Amino acid sequence: MAEQLPEAASMYTSPAEPWDPWAPVLDELEHRVEAAESGDLAALEGWAPPAVQPTPMTAADQDRANGILVRQRALMARMREEQRTVAASMRGMRRPQYRPAVAPPIYVDRVG
């Protein structure tokens, strides 16, 4: 007969904390935002909220989600500002500097 371990049985019957279904969703989103803040914007691609919300969010989950939202908005504002800077720089490179054409004087002999 196989000997049962009492620790393993108690581990599955009475967890220390109830399982939070929003934690993995928020963990993934937070990880993607951290990567984007570090410069890896490709990390933002492909994320979508869960199609079926697992359960209503707790107050702690809502606070965490709001914190992530604030970071996303700050990132978007920084990206917009950097985009404006790059666009202005590109405009300056495309537009040639104005220099009046300086041609040497010429003599035209009109016979007539």
GIGI-V267980 format. One record per pair of residues at least 24 apart in sequence whose ideal C-beta (glycine too) atoms are under 10 Angstrom apart, sorted by the first residue. I is the first residue (numbers start at 1). J is the second residue. If there is no record, write none. Layout:
# GIGI-V267980
i=I j=J
i=I j=J
This chain:
# GIGI-V267980
i=18 j=58
i=19 j=54
i=20 j=54
i=20 j=55
i=20 j=57
i=20 j=58
i=20 j=60
i=20 j=61
i=21 j=50
i=21 j=53
i=21 j=54
i=21 j=55
i=21 j=57
i=21 j=61
i=22 j=50
i=22 j=53
i=22 j=54
i=22 j=55
i=22 j=56
i=22 j=57
i=22 j=58
i=22 j=60
i=22 j=61
i=22 j=62
i=22 j=64
i=22 j=65
i=23 j=54
i=23 j=60
i=23 j=61
i=23 j=64
i=24 j=50
i=24 j=54
i=25 j=49
i=25 j=50
i=25 j=53
i=25 j=54
i=25 j=57
i=25 j=61
i=25 j=65
i=26 j=57
i=26 j=61
i=26 j=64
i=26 j=65
i=26 j=67
i=26 j=68
i=27 j=64
i=29 j=64
i=29 j=65
i=29 j=68
i=29 j=69
i=29 j=71
i=29 j=72
i=30 j=64
i=30 j=65
i=30 j=67
i=30 j=68
i=30 j=71
i=32 j=68
i=32 j=72
i=33 j=67
i=33 j=68
i=33 j=69
i=33 j=71
i=33 j=72
i=33 j=74
i=33 j=75
i=34 j=68
i=34 j=71
i=36 j=71
i=36 j=72
i=36 j=75
i=36 j=76
i=36 j=79
i=37 j=71
i=37 j=72
i=37 j=74
i=37 j=75
i=37 j=78
i=41 j=75
i=41 j=79
i=44 j=72
i=44 j=75
